[in-house]
Amino acid sequence: MMLLDRLRQPRRATWDEFLFFLMSYCQLLVARLEAIEQEVDPRARPVSWSDFPESEAGSELLFWMLYQGHVEHFRWVADAPYHGSVAASVLTLCLSETSAFALTETGAAFAVAFLEDALVPREEGVFSAAWDNLVLGRLLPHYRSDRRLFLWGHHVLKHFRQPAQNQELVLCAAEELGWPLWFDDPLPRRGTGNPKVRLHDTIKDLNRRQEPYLIHFMGDGTGTRIGWSYR
């Protein structure tokens, strides 16, 4: 089984969540294989959110798949010339009724291994291991100061190759605090310049050049606190 990005406050998936994953990965894999058989780009045949199994935690579990890099997010948009709709890739974590999902290469490899272990286990203990591997938890950003990487799960949002002291100080503070939605300005007050302006500029720089742009930083209007949200 392929390794997954581990989460804060981890917990094993419940039986209902396990079934959601089982049916969802089946559905996504079938859609992908049918597209390949028809010589169509699988990304052009995503599965609509409304077609996934009904589950109270469905949006949370699809969010988990995005975090792991297993699915790509699309939205159906009107295709006026053909009086229908087409799937457009979107770089956002905000799900909507028009959202649809297709397996990535990583997701397809995971789906094949997971379904094989869950449905046709080759030996004793394989099924339990497949279930144990579905670890849920808080889907938070992460800053790896040793490699200067700002991450959301499988996604590299920024790789700092040039000095960016203020941005990295904010990210280190958020990491140390466990990524609360709001925290105090960690930038040092010494030196010249207006602290409020410095924080404002740092927030703007954190939002710039994220690829993909998935985490939005913001101030609270006082110039003393910084917050973040999914985008």
C-alpha positions as CSV (number, residue, x, y, z in Angstrom):
1,M,0.0,0.0,0.0
2,M,1.3,3.5,-0.9
3,L,2.2,5.8,1.9
4,L,-0.1,8.7,2.7
5,D,0.5,12.1,4.1
6,R,0.0,11.9,7.9
7,L,-2.3,14.3,9.6
8,R,-2.5,16.1,13.0
9,Q,-4.8,14.4,15.5
10,P,-4.9,11.2,13.5
11,R,-7.7,8.6,13.8
12,R,-8.6,5.4,12.0
13,A,-11.5,5.7,9.5
14,T,-14.8,4.4,10.7
15,W,-16.6,1.6,9.0
16,D,-19.0,4.0,7.2
17,E,-16.0,6.1,6.1
18,F,-14.2,3.0,4.9
19,L,-17.2,2.0,2.8
20,F,-17.3,5.6,1.3
21,F,-13.7,5.3,0.3
22,L,-14.2,1.8,-1.1
23,M,-17.2,2.8,-3.3
24,S,-15.7,6.2,-4.2
25,Y,-12.3,4.8,-5.4
26,C,-14.2,2.1,-7.3
27,Q,-16.4,4.7,-9.0
28,L,-13.4,7.0,-9.8
29,L,-11.3,4.1,-11.2
30,V,-14.1,2.8,-13.4
31,A,-14.7,6.3,-14.8
32,R,-10.9,6.5,-15.5
33,L,-10.7,3.1,-17.2
34,E,-13.8,3.7,-19.3
35,A,-12.3,7.0,-20.5
36,I,-9.0,5.3,-21.4
37,E,-10.8,2.5,-23.2
38,Q,-12.6,5.1,-25.3
39,E,-9.3,6.9,-25.9
40,V,-10.6,10.0,-24.0
41,D,-8.5,12.0,-21.5
42,P,-9.7,10.8,-18.1
43,R,-9.7,14.4,-16.9
44,A,-12.5,15.1,-19.3
45,R,-14.7,12.5,-17.6
46,P,-14.7,13.4,-13.9
47,V,-17.3,12.1,-11.5
48,S,-19.8,14.7,-10.3
49,W,-20.0,15.3,-6.5
50,S,-23.7,14.3,-6.6
51,D,-22.8,10.9,-7.9
52,F,-20.6,9.9,-5.0
53,P,-22.1,7.7,-2.2
54,E,-24.3,9.6,0.2
55,S,-22.5,10.3,3.4
56,E,-22.7,12.9,6.1
57,A,-18.9,13.1,6.0
58,G,-18.7,13.0,2.2
59,S,-17.3,16.4,1.7
60,E,-14.7,15.9,4.4
61,L,-13.6,12.6,2.8
62,L,-13.3,14.1,-0.7
63,F,-11.3,16.9,0.9
64,W,-9.0,14.2,2.3
65,M,-8.6,12.8,-1.2
66,L,-7.6,16.3,-2.5
67,Y,-5.1,16.6,0.4
68,Q,-3.5,13.3,-0.5
69,G,-3.2,14.4,-4.2
70,H,-5.5,11.5,-5.2
71,V,-8.0,13.5,-7.1
72,E,-8.1,16.7,-9.2
73,H,-10.9,19.2,-8.6
74,F,-13.2,20.2,-11.6
75,R,-16.3,22.2,-12.0
76,W,-19.0,21.8,-14.6
77,V,-19.4,24.9,-16.7
78,A,-21.9,25.7,-19.5
79,D,-20.7,24.9,-23.0
80,A,-23.0,27.2,-25.0
81,P,-22.2,25.9,-28.6
82,Y,-23.2,22.4,-27.6
83,H,-25.9,23.2,-25.1
84,G,-24.2,21.1,-22.5
85,S,-21.5,21.4,-19.9
86,V,-17.8,20.6,-19.8
87,A,-15.4,20.0,-16.9
88,A,-12.9,22.8,-16.1
89,S,-10.0,22.2,-13.7
90,V,-10.1,24.6,-10.8
91,L,-7.4,25.4,-8.3
92,T,-9.6,25.8,-5.2
93,L,-10.4,23.8,-2.1
94,C,-14.0,25.3,-2.0
95,L,-16.3,22.6,-3.0
96,S,-19.7,23.4,-4.7
97,E,-22.7,21.6,-6.2
98,T,-20.9,21.8,-9.6
99,S,-17.7,20.1,-8.3
100,A,-16.5,16.9,-10.0
101,F,-13.4,14.8,-9.4
102,A,-11.0,12.7,-11.4
103,L,-8.2,10.4,-10.2
104,T,-4.6,11.7,-10.6
105,E,-1.8,9.3,-11.6
106,T,-1.0,9.0,-7.9
107,G,-4.7,8.4,-7.0
108,A,-5.1,5.8,-9.7
109,A,-2.1,3.8,-8.3
110,F,-3.5,4.1,-4.8
111,A,-7.0,3.1,-5.9
112,V,-5.7,-0.1,-7.6
113,A,-3.6,-1.1,-4.6
114,F,-6.3,-0.2,-2.0
115,L,-9.2,-2.0,-3.8
116,E,-7.0,-5.1,-4.4
117,D,-6.1,-5.3,-0.7
118,A,-9.7,-4.5,0.5
119,L,-11.6,-6.7,-2.0
120,V,-9.3,-9.6,-2.8
121,P,-6.7,-9.7,0.1
122,R,-3.9,-12.1,-0.8
123,E,-3.2,-13.2,2.8
124,E,-4.4,-12.7,6.3
125,G,-4.1,-9.2,7.7
126,V,-4.0,-7.4,4.3
127,F,-7.6,-6.2,4.6
128,S,-7.0,-4.8,8.1
129,A,-3.8,-3.1,6.9
130,A,-5.7,-1.5,4.1
131,W,-8.3,-0.1,6.6
132,D,-5.6,0.9,9.1
133,N,-3.9,2.9,6.3
134,L,-6.9,5.2,6.0
135,V,-5.9,7.6,8.7
136,L,-8.0,10.8,8.9
137,G,-7.4,13.9,10.9
138,R,-7.0,17.7,10.6
139,L,-6.1,18.7,7.0
140,L,-3.8,21.6,7.9
141,P,-1.0,23.3,6.0
142,H,2.5,22.4,7.0
143,Y,5.8,24.3,6.8
144,R,9.0,22.2,6.5
145,S,11.7,24.7,7.6
146,D,14.5,22.2,6.9
147,R,13.6,22.2,3.2
148,R,11.9,25.6,3.1
149,L,8.7,24.0,1.8
150,F,5.2,25.3,2.4
151,L,2.8,22.4,1.9
152,W,-0.9,21.4,2.0
153,G,-0.8,17.7,2.1
154,H,0.7,16.4,-1.1
155,H,0.7,19.9,-2.7
156,V,3.8,22.0,-2.6
157,L,2.4,25.6,-2.4
158,K,5.8,27.4,-2.2
159,H,9.4,26.5,-2.2
160,F,11.6,29.3,-0.9
161,R,14.8,29.5,-2.9
162,Q,15.6,33.1,-2.1
163,P,15.6,34.8,1.3
164,A,12.1,35.4,2.6
165,Q,12.7,36.0,6.3
166,N,9.3,37.6,7.3
167,Q,7.3,35.0,5.4
168,E,9.2,32.1,6.9
169,L,8.9,33.6,10.4
170,V,5.1,33.7,10.0
171,L,5.0,30.1,8.7
172,C,7.3,28.8,11.5
173,A,5.1,30.5,14.1
174,A,1.9,29.0,12.6
175,E,3.6,25.6,12.5
176,E,4.7,25.8,16.1
177,L,1.2,26.9,17.2
178,G,-0.5,24.1,15.3
179,W,-2.0,26.3,12.7
180,P,-4.8,28.1,14.6
181,L,-7.1,30.1,12.4
182,W,-5.7,33.4,14.0
183,F,-2.5,34.1,15.8
184,D,-0.5,37.2,16.9
185,D,2.0,38.9,14.6
186,P,5.3,37.0,15.2
187,L,7.5,39.6,13.3
188,P,10.1,41.3,15.5
189,R,9.2,44.9,16.5
190,R,12.8,46.1,16.4
191,G,14.2,48.2,13.6
192,T,12.7,50.9,11.4
193,G,9.4,50.9,9.6
194,N,5.8,50.6,10.6
195,P,5.0,47.1,12.1
196,K,1.5,47.2,10.6
197,V,2.8,47.9,7.2
198,R,5.4,45.2,7.5
199,L,2.7,42.6,8.5
200,H,0.5,43.8,5.6
201,D,3.3,43.4,3.1
202,T,4.2,40.0,4.5
203,I,0.6,38.7,4.2
204,K,0.5,40.0,0.6
205,D,3.8,38.2,-0.1
206,L,2.5,34.9,1.4
207,N,-0.4,35.0,-0.9
208,R,1.6,35.8,-4.0
209,R,3.2,33.0,-6.1
210,Q,1.5,30.1,-4.4
211,E,1.3,27.4,-7.0
212,P,-1.3,26.2,-6.5
213,Y,-2.9,29.1,-4.5
214,L,-4.8,27.1,-1.9
215,I,-4.2,28.9,1.4
216,H,-5.2,32.5,1.8
217,F,-3.6,34.6,4.5
218,M,-5.3,37.8,5.9
219,G,-5.1,40.4,8.6
220,D,-7.9,41.2,11.1
221,G,-7.8,44.9,10.6
222,T,-5.8,45.8,13.7
223,G,-2.4,45.1,12.1
224,T,-1.5,42.8,15.0
225,R,-2.9,39.4,14.0
226,I,-2.8,37.1,11.0
227,G,-5.2,34.4,10.0
228,W,-5.7,31.9,7.2
229,S,-8.4,30.1,5.4
230,Y,-8.8,27.5,2.6
231,R,-9.2,29.1,-0.8
